[in-house]
Amino acid sequence: MATPPEQSSRPAYGYTAGSTFDLARLPIPGNAEFLIYVVVLIVLGLIAWQDDHVSADRFVWGATWITVGYFISRGLAKATRVLEQ
């Protein structure tokens, strides 16, 4: 009967089956642009809340244009990735 080869004491690097319960990994939601978008909306909301000269319709108007800019920036970011593939 042959003796089995000795196992190294080094930890295995990389993927080993069953070590991560074989769950699908999803990317972390959000990105830096989304964080800036949320921060700008919060600041805009605080200004509208504190300043009597900024009415609710001005807040909505500003938030709408900020959202349009955010969607355009995300669209451009995704469009550049399509051309790379």
MDAnalysis code that builds the backbone (N, CA, C; Angstrom):
import MDAnalysis as mda
import numpy as np

u = mda.Universe.empty(255, n_residues=85, atom_resindex=np.repeat(np.arange(85), 3), trajectory=True)
u.add_TopologyAttr("name", ["N", "CA", "C"] * 85)
u.add_TopologyAttr("resid", np.arange(1, 86))
u.add_TopologyAttr("resname", ["MET", "ALA", "THR", "PRO", "PRO", "GLU", "GLN", "SER", "SER", "ARG", "PRO", "ALA", "TYR", "GLY", "TYR", "THR", "ALA", "GLY", "SER", "THR", "PHE", "ASP", "LEU", "ALA", "ARG", "LEU", "PRO", "ILE", "PRO", "GLY", "ASN", "ALA", "GLU", "PHE", "LEU", "ILE", "TYR", "VAL", "VAL", "VAL", "LEU", "ILE", "VAL", "LEU", "GLY", "LEU", "ILE", "ALA", "TRP", "GLN", "ASP", "ASP", "HIS", "VAL", "SER", "ALA", "ASP", "ARG", "PHE", "VAL", "TRP", "GLY", "ALA", "THR", "TRP", "ILE", "THR", "VAL", "GLY", "TYR", "PHE", "ILE", "SER", "ARG", "GLY", "LEU", "ALA", "LYS", "ALA", "THR", "ARG", "VAL", "LEU", "GLU", "GLN"])
u.atoms.positions = np.array([
    [0.838, -1.157, 0.000],
    [0.000, 0.000, 0.000],
    [0.895, 1.235, 0.000],
    [0.622, 2.174, -0.931],
    [1.443, 3.371, -1.069],
    [0.947, 4.461, -0.126],
    [1.868, 5.244, 0.355],
    [1.463, 6.351, 1.229],
    [1.061, 7.548, 0.377],
    [0.029, 8.273, 0.803],
    [-0.405, 9.440, 0.012],
    [0.641, 10.547, 0.070],
    [0.724, 11.349, -0.966],
    [1.707, 12.436, -0.960],
    [1.364, 13.454, 0.139],
    [2.402, 14.078, 0.642],
    [2.195, 15.041, 1.717],
    [1.492, 16.280, 1.195],
    [0.582, 16.810, 2.009],
    [-0.139, 18.034, 1.667],
    [0.679, 19.225, 2.144],
    [0.701, 20.251, 1.334],
    [1.428, 21.451, 1.756],
    [0.576, 22.208, 2.779],
    [1.234, 22.898, 3.677],
    [0.515, 23.637, 4.707],
    [0.101, 25.024, 4.236],
    [0.457, 25.398, 3.007],
    [0.077, 26.700, 2.456],
    [-1.418, 26.738, 2.184],
    [-2.056, 27.853, 2.411],
    [-3.473, 27.958, 2.056],
    [-3.628, 28.015, 0.541],
    [-4.714, 27.472, 0.068],
    [-4.980, 27.476, -1.364],
    [-5.474, 28.852, -1.785],
    [-4.873, 29.406, -2.829],
    [-5.295, 30.703, -3.344],
    [-6.172, 30.486, -4.555],
    [-7.098, 31.419, -4.773],
    [-7.982, 31.305, -5.912],
    [-9.263, 30.589, -5.536],
    [-9.924, 30.078, -6.510],
    [-11.219, 29.442, -6.306],
    [-11.042, 27.967, -5.966],
    [-11.658, 27.542, -4.908],
    [-11.726, 26.118, -4.588],
    [-13.195, 25.758, -4.441],
    [-13.589, 24.701, -5.068],
    [-15.003, 24.312, -5.092],
    [-15.517, 24.071, -3.682],
    [-16.674, 24.651, -3.401],
    [-17.307, 24.434, -2.118],
    [-16.844, 25.367, -1.017],
    [-15.821, 26.165, -1.276],
    [-15.309, 27.029, -0.212],
    [-16.189, 28.250, 0.005],
    [-16.900, 28.686, -1.021],
    [-17.763, 29.862, -0.893],
    [-19.230, 29.480, -1.013],
    [-19.544, 28.249, -0.743],
    [-20.907, 27.716, -0.849],
    [-21.459, 27.816, -2.261],
    [-20.586, 28.087, -3.244],
    [-20.949, 28.159, -4.655],
    [-22.117, 29.104, -4.912],
    [-22.161, 30.216, -4.205],
    [-23.195, 31.218, -4.436],
    [-22.730, 32.181, -5.514],
    [-23.684, 32.667, -6.292],
    [-23.337, 33.650, -7.310],
    [-22.993, 34.965, -6.628],
    [-21.929, 35.583, -7.077],
    [-21.535, 36.867, -6.512],
    [-22.123, 37.982, -7.358],
    [-22.782, 38.913, -6.717],
    [-23.351, 40.055, -7.412],
    [-22.485, 41.282, -7.143],
    [-22.453, 42.208, -8.091],
    [-21.668, 43.415, -7.851],
    [-22.294, 44.258, -6.750],
    [-21.504, 45.092, -6.144],
    [-22.006, 45.988, -5.109],
    [-22.911, 47.014, -5.769],
    [-24.134, 47.172, -5.265],
    [-25.046, 48.115, -5.926],
    [-24.589, 49.557, -5.784],
    [-24.919, 50.340, -6.788],
    [-24.569, 51.747, -6.751],
    [-23.200, 52.020, -7.323],
    [-22.890, 53.281, -7.440],
    [-21.582, 53.697, -7.917],
    [-21.323, 55.102, -7.416],
    [-20.196, 55.644, -7.755],
    [-19.825, 56.975, -7.265],
    [-20.759, 58.042, -7.818],
    [-21.181, 57.889, -9.060],
    [-22.100, 58.863, -9.641],
    [-23.429, 58.871, -8.897],
    [-23.917, 57.703, -8.525],
    [-25.180, 57.633, -7.798],
    [-25.041, 58.279, -6.420],
    [-23.907, 58.077, -5.771],
    [-23.685, 58.692, -4.465],
    [-23.688, 60.215, -4.581],
    [-23.012, 60.749, -5.581],
    [-23.009, 62.197, -5.798],
    [-24.417, 62.685, -6.103],
    [-25.166, 61.944, -6.902],
    [-26.557, 62.292, -7.237],
    [-27.406, 62.396, -5.974],
    [-27.298, 61.424, -5.089],
    [-28.074, 61.431, -3.848],
    [-27.649, 62.583, -2.947],
    [-26.344, 62.821, -2.843],
    [-25.852, 63.921, -2.008],
    [-26.350, 65.261, -2.537],
    [-26.319, 65.459, -3.856],
    [-26.791, 66.713, -4.446],
    [-28.284, 66.891, -4.189],
    [-29.070, 65.831, -4.323],
    [-30.498, 65.946, -4.046],
    [-30.765, 66.263, -2.576],
    [-29.995, 65.686, -1.680],
    [-30.162, 65.977, -0.255],
    [-29.815, 67.439, 0.029],
    [-28.711, 67.913, -0.536],
    [-28.326, 69.318, -0.337],
    [-29.383, 70.240, -0.932],
    [-29.857, 69.928, -2.110],
    [-30.904, 70.728, -2.739],
    [-32.177, 70.723, -1.889],
    [-32.516, 69.586, -1.318],
    [-33.681, 69.502, -0.443],
    [-33.504, 70.321, 0.823],
    [-32.304, 70.301, 1.401],
    [-32.040, 71.110, 2.596],
    [-32.125, 72.600, 2.297],
    [-31.616, 72.993, 1.134],
    [-31.708, 74.404, 0.747],
    [-33.170, 74.800, 0.562],
    [-33.947, 73.964, -0.110],
    [-35.366, 74.262, -0.324],
    [-36.123, 74.305, 0.996],
    [-35.729, 73.501, 1.943],
    [-36.409, 73.455, 3.239],
    [-36.087, 74.692, 4.076],
    [-34.828, 75.136, 4.036],
    [-34.391, 76.243, 4.885],
    [-34.650, 77.624, 4.283],
    [-34.593, 77.742, 2.972],
    [-34.696, 79.051, 2.326],
    [-36.127, 79.302, 1.873],
    [-36.685, 80.441, 2.266],
    [-38.058, 80.768, 1.892],
    [-38.186, 81.177, 0.426],
    [-37.077, 81.525, -0.201],
    [-37.124, 81.951, -1.599],
    [-37.203, 80.773, -2.569],
    [-36.884, 79.580, -2.114],
    [-36.937, 78.389, -2.964],
    [-38.249, 77.657, -2.672],
    [-39.134, 77.647, -3.646],
    [-40.430, 77.002, -3.457],
    [-40.352, 75.525, -3.864],
    [-41.440, 74.826, -3.623],
    [-41.477, 73.389, -3.935],
    [-41.352, 73.139, -5.427],
    [-41.963, 73.991, -6.246],
    [-41.864, 73.770, -7.691],
    [-40.431, 74.011, -8.184],
    [-39.693, 74.932, -7.567],
    [-38.294, 75.132, -7.933],
    [-37.444, 73.939, -7.527],
    [-37.753, 73.337, -6.381],
    [-37.033, 72.128, -5.951],
    [-37.266, 70.993, -6.945],
    [-38.517, 70.794, -7.324],
    [-38.837, 69.719, -8.275],
    [-38.184, 69.997, -9.626],
    [-38.208, 71.254, -10.064],
    [-37.577, 71.622, -11.337],
    [-36.065, 71.323, -11.297],
    [-35.408, 71.701, -10.218],
    [-33.976, 71.436, -10.088],
    [-33.677, 69.947, -9.994],
    [-34.495, 69.218, -9.221],
    [-34.290, 67.769, -9.090],
    [-34.503, 67.067, -10.427],
    [-35.441, 67.565, -11.218],
    [-35.691, 66.969, -12.539],
    [-34.457, 67.113, -13.426],
    [-33.861, 68.296, -13.482],
    [-32.693, 68.501, -14.332],
    [-31.468, 67.764, -13.818],
    [-31.358, 67.633, -12.512],
    [-30.257, 66.845, -11.953],
    [-30.432, 65.374, -12.328],
    [-31.669, 64.890, -12.294],
    [-31.948, 63.501, -12.682],
    [-31.675, 63.279, -14.163],
    [-32.058, 64.234, -14.993],
    [-31.776, 64.122, -16.436],
    [-30.264, 64.026, -16.659],
    [-29.517, 64.878, -15.980],
    [-28.055, 64.822, -16.112],
    [-27.479, 63.496, -15.644],
    [-28.034, 62.961, -14.562],
    [-27.556, 61.669, -14.054],
    [-27.835, 60.554, -15.064],
    [-29.044, 60.542, -15.623],
    [-29.380, 59.501, -16.601],
    [-28.517, 59.615, -17.857],
    [-28.253, 60.816, -18.292],
    [-27.384, 60.988, -19.469],
    [-25.971, 60.494, -19.162],
    [-25.458, 60.810, -17.978],
    [-24.106, 60.354, -17.635],
    [-24.049, 58.835, -17.544],
    [-25.076, 58.195, -17.001],
    [-25.095, 56.727, -16.932],
    [-25.213, 56.124, -18.333],
    [-26.013, 56.741, -19.179],
    [-26.142, 56.246, -20.545],
    [-24.831, 56.326, -21.305],
    [-24.127, 57.434, -21.141],
    [-22.822, 57.567, -21.799],
    [-21.818, 56.571, -21.251],
    [-21.856, 56.336, -19.958],
    [-20.925, 55.382, -19.354],
    [-21.177, 53.970, -19.875],
    [-22.440, 53.600, -20.002],
    [-22.757, 52.264, -20.509],
    [-22.475, 52.152, -22.000],
    [-22.694, 53.239, -22.748],
    [-22.449, 53.209, -24.186],
    [-20.970, 53.011, -24.493],
    [-20.086, 53.573, -23.696],
    [-18.663, 53.377, -23.943],
    [-18.235, 51.943, -23.661],
    [-18.894, 51.286, -22.735],
    [-18.564, 49.878, -22.443],
    [-19.035, 48.957, -23.550],
    [-20.114, 49.294, -24.236],
    [-20.625, 48.453, -25.311],
    [-19.622, 48.404, -26.448],
    [-19.011, 49.515, -26.758],
    [-18.041, 49.559, -27.856],
    [-16.773, 48.796, -27.531],
    [-16.441, 48.651, -26.251],
    [-15.231, 47.922, -25.877],
    [-15.366, 46.426, -26.065],
    [-16.561, 45.901, -26.003],
    [-16.747, 44.438, -26.065],
    [-16.735, 43.945, -27.436],
])
